[in-house]
Each structure stands twice: as C-alpha cells, then as structure tokens.
Amino acid sequence: MHLRVWLDKGEAALRTGPHPEKARRDAELLLLFAAGLSRSAFLAHSNDELELAAATHFEVLLERRIEGEPIQYITGACEFYGLQFRVTPDVLIPRPETEHLVECTLELAARFEEPRIVDVGTGSGAIAVALARKMPNARSAAIDVSEAALDLAQENATRNGVGDRIRFLQGDLLAPIAAERVDIVVSNPPYVRTADRESLPVEVRDFEPGMALFAGADGLDIYRRLIPAAFAVLPSGGFIVLEIGCGQHDAVGSLLANTGFVEIKFRPDLQGIPRVALAWRP
C-alpha cells in the first residue's frame, strides 16, 4: 500500500484508542518514525509504497499507542524549550508548562554574575540542560535519586552540547550538596495526590514513573522536605523556584513562609493557573 493509504489505515486504528481526537496526528508521527522519513519527504512521496519491514514496524507502533503508551516513549524523543531530548519510561516526559519554570529561573539568574544553580529531581535533564544552554556562565548541578534517570540526563546534556558544564549527582533531594551553597534551587518535584491516580490519563497513570508523579495524600510530601533543605543550602539573597500543581499555591506559599522564605510570588501558566512558586531567602 502507498504511504498515504497506510496513514489512513493508522488513523482508523487509533480512533479505537484512548485519544481518537489525536488519531491523525499520532498516526502521522508513528508512520514517519517507522519509515524513517521527515514530514516534507512524506508529503513529496506519499504515493510511494511502504517497505514491508517499515509496515510491520508501523503496525507494532500502532498497537502500543492504542494501549495508551505515550508517543514520546514510543519514539524515544521529546522537544523541550526548543531542544531535543531522549526520553524513556525511567523519566517523566517534559511538559510545555515546565518551560515557565525555566523562564522564571533565567530571570532570577540574571542577577548573579556566575549563578550557582541546582536542579532537584532532574529526570531527563530538561530543566538543567535548557538553563545551561542559555547561561554558559552558570555553575550547574543536577540531582536525582534514580541512576537510570541521571544516565539519561547526562546523555541529553551531551547531546545538547552542555555535558561538560553540569555536575550530575545521585541522591535524595539536596543531600549530595548539603555542605555547599547555591544561588538558586529549582525543581519540578512530584506533586500529584495519590488519590488522583485513577483520574489521570492512561498514558500518565500506566506508563510514566509513579515515583516522579505522586507525593502523598495531599501532593505536598516532597515540598515539605525540599523547602527546608533548600533554605539550608541557599545563602541570604538566594532563590527557590518550584513548579506546583493546580490549587496548591496557598499550601506551598504557607510552607515557604513558615520556613523563612519571603517575597513569595506565583507565576501563572497559559491557562492562568499558578504554576511556578518563587521565593527569596533573606
């Protein structure tokens, strides 16, 4: 069959899956991946026949997507902040809303000549790598408890040309740098309530690592530990920058204030939801 016919067949198959509204887009992405084609090449050769091996591969990919597996895990690739990252089920898939976290951190880092920045729970390394690309003068560290995540983050740093400018450290929260001082602690920690598990989309609930998603009954377990730990490694004049979940700004603001942080502010995402918490250590 011609490529365009395979695309139609893939779309029809994906309409039986969990996201029929994305069937055409997903079918095209998977077909291009299976055939090893760019979109422009596909458009120019849509009447060509698909090789047997590629057709078989495409059908396997369709089945995986019908089961709910994220496109990013299937293709092993994700774009974040204009950069390309490899992703696996060992890490969360970087989200567009996390780019607000990067923007806020860049604004604060501009106050320092050589900002010392640590990304806590780095996962794929998306935040640390994006920051390092924008700030060649920064001294950066990225921490994760998962060895597999750190290996992937380091690979992504090298892929994006900053592998020699980020220290990758394994450990719980800020423990690996407890004796150091940094100017900015940035983190997109787990913040989903355990009770919300069944309400999550299937690709999140069944495929992304739960350790990077869930944070206790109220979703605040990591903030309760991370905020005091950040206060301890930040000197006077340092900042903490956190991604937060919908409806968590009051609770996170209280945790920050009770720890001793001041000038607590929140930045909304494109939907107007408070998405980033920023605070200053006096």
N, C-alpha and C positions, 0 to 999 in steps of 0.2 A: 504493500500500500504506500501511497505517497505520504510525505510528511504532513501535509495539511489534513489528510484523512486520519492519520494517527492522532493528530491534535484533537480532532472532533471526537474520536473514539475515547481519548483520555478524558476529555471534558465530560462526556456522558458517564464514564465510570465514576469520576469524582463527584458527580451530582448525587451519588448514593452515599457519600461520606459525610463527615460531621460539618463540613463547611461548603455546601453546594454553591453559596454565593461567590466563592473564590475559585470555582472549578476551572474556569477558562484560564485564569492567570496561573494557577498551580499546574495545570496540565502543560502549559507552555514552558514554564520553568523546568519541569521534570523532563520534558521532551528535549529541550535544548541541552540539559545536563547529560541525558542518556546518549544523545547523538554527538555531543562534543561540539556544538555549534553556538555561535553568537546569534543574537536576535536578527541582526542585519543579514547574516548568512542564511538563516532560516527563511526570511522573507524573500531573499533572492532565489532560493532553491526549494520553495515549498512544494513544487511538483516533482521533486526527486523522490526516489524510493528510499525507505529507511532500511539500512542493513539489518540482517537477521539478528546479529548479536545485540545491536542497539535496540531493536524492537523488543527482544526478550528482556533486556535490562529495563526498558521503559515500563513494561508490564509489572515487573517486580516493584519498581518505584511507586507505581500507582497503588498497588496493594498496601504498601507501607503507609502511604498518605491516607488511604481510605480508613486504615486503622487509627488514624489520628496523629501519626508521627509528624513532628514539625518539619517543614520544608528545609529549614536550616540544618537540622541533624541529618536529613537525607542527603543533601548536597555537601554538607560539611563546611558551609560558608555562610557568612553574615556580614553585612555592611553596618558600620557604626561610625558616626562623625566623619563620614567621607572616606573611611579606611576599611580595608578588607581584613576579616578575621576568620580563622578556622574555629569551628565550634564542634563539640562532641557532647554526648549526654552527661559528661562529667561536670559540665558548667551550664549556668543559665544562658539563654540566648539574650544578647544585649538588646535592650528596648530603646526606641527613639526617645521616650521621655527621659531616659537617663542622660541624654545629651544636655538637658537643662543643668544637671549636676556638674557636668564638665564646664559649661559656660560660667556658672557661678564660681567655681574653683579658679578658673582663669582670671576672673575679675579680681578676686581676693589676692591671688598670687602676684599680680602686677604691683602690689605694694612692697614686695620684697625683691632685693637685688638678685639673690640666689635662693629662691624659695626651697625649703626642705618640705617635701610632700610625701605622705604615706597613704596608699590606697589599701583599705582594710577589707578583706574578702574579695580579692581581685578577680577570681573566676577566670574568664577568658583573657583578662588583662585589658579589656576595652577601655576602662577609665584611665588607668595608668599610662597606657600607650598613647591614647589621644592627648593626654596632658603633656607627655614627654615630647610628642611631635610638635606641639605648639610652643613649648618652653624649653629650648635647648640648654638654658642656663639653670634649670631646676635640678635639684638633687632628689631623686625619687626612689621610693621603695614600694614594693607591692607584697602584701601578706595574704596567705590563705592557709587554712588548715589541711587542705587537700593537696597531696603531692601531684596527683594527676592534673589538677587544675593549674598548679604552678608550672608544670612542664608545658602545658598548652599555652599559658600566658607568656612564658619565655619564648616559645616558638613564634607567637604572634608579635611580640616585641621585635624579634629578629627580622621577621617578615616585613615589618613596617619601619625598619631602619633605626630602632632605638634600643636594641638588645643590650648594648654596652652602657646604657645610661639609666637603667633601672636595676635595683637590687631585688631579687626575688627571695622571700623568706617564708619558711614554713612555720606555722604556729597558730595559737589561739588568739584571735583579735590582735592586740598590740603587744603581746608578750615578747615577741622577738626583738622589739626595740624599746623595751621598758626602761632601759638605762640611758636612752638617747633623748634628744629634744628635737621636735619638728615644728614647722610653722603652720602647717595645715594637715589636719586629719580629714580624709574624705572617704565616704563609704556608701555603698548601696547594699545594706545588710538584708537578711531575711526579715520580712515584716508581715507576712500573711498569718492570720489567725488559723489555728489548727481546725477549728470548726468550719472554716470556709473551704476546706479541701474539696468537697463534693460540688461546690458551685463553680469551681474553676473550669476553664475549657479543657477538653480532654487532652490536648497536646501539652498543656502545662501540668495538669494533675497526674497524668500517667507516664510522662516522658522526661520532664525536667527534674533535676535532683532536689528532693524534698528538703535536704539539709540546707539548701540555699534559698528555700522559699518560706518555710514555716518557722514561727518564733513564738510558740506557746499560745495559751488561751486567748490573749489579747493582742498578740503580734508584737509585743514590746520587749520580749525577753532579751534580745540582743542589745537594744538601746539601753536597757538598764545596766548592762555590763560595759558596753562600749563607751558611753558618755563619760563615766568616771575615769575610765582608763585613758581616754583622750585628754581629759583635764590634767592628768598626771604627766603626760609627755609634752604638752603644749606649754611654752613659756608665756609670760604676760605679753599680750599682743597677738597670740596665735588664734587660729580659727578652726572650727569643726564644721563640716559640710556633709549633710546626710540626706539621702533620698528617703522619703516617707510614703506610707500608704494613704489611701483615701480616708479622711476622717481622723487621722492620727495627729494632726498638728497641735491640738491642745495638750494631749498627753505627752508628746515629745517635747513641747515647749516647757511643760512643767518639769520634766526630767532634767532638761538643760538648766533651767533656772535654779532648781534645788541643788544641782551640783556646783553651781557658782558661775555659770556662763551668763553673760549679759549681751545686750544689743541683739536679742534673738529675733530673727526675721524669717519669713517664709516666701518662697517664690512659687508662683503657680505654673502649671503646665499649660498646654494649648487649650485644654478644656476648662481652665480656670480653677483646677483642683490644686491646693497647696501640695507641691511635690518635693521641694527642697527646703530643708531647715538649715539656717546659717546662724552661728553664734560666735561670740568673741570671748576669749579668756582674759579677764582683767589682770 
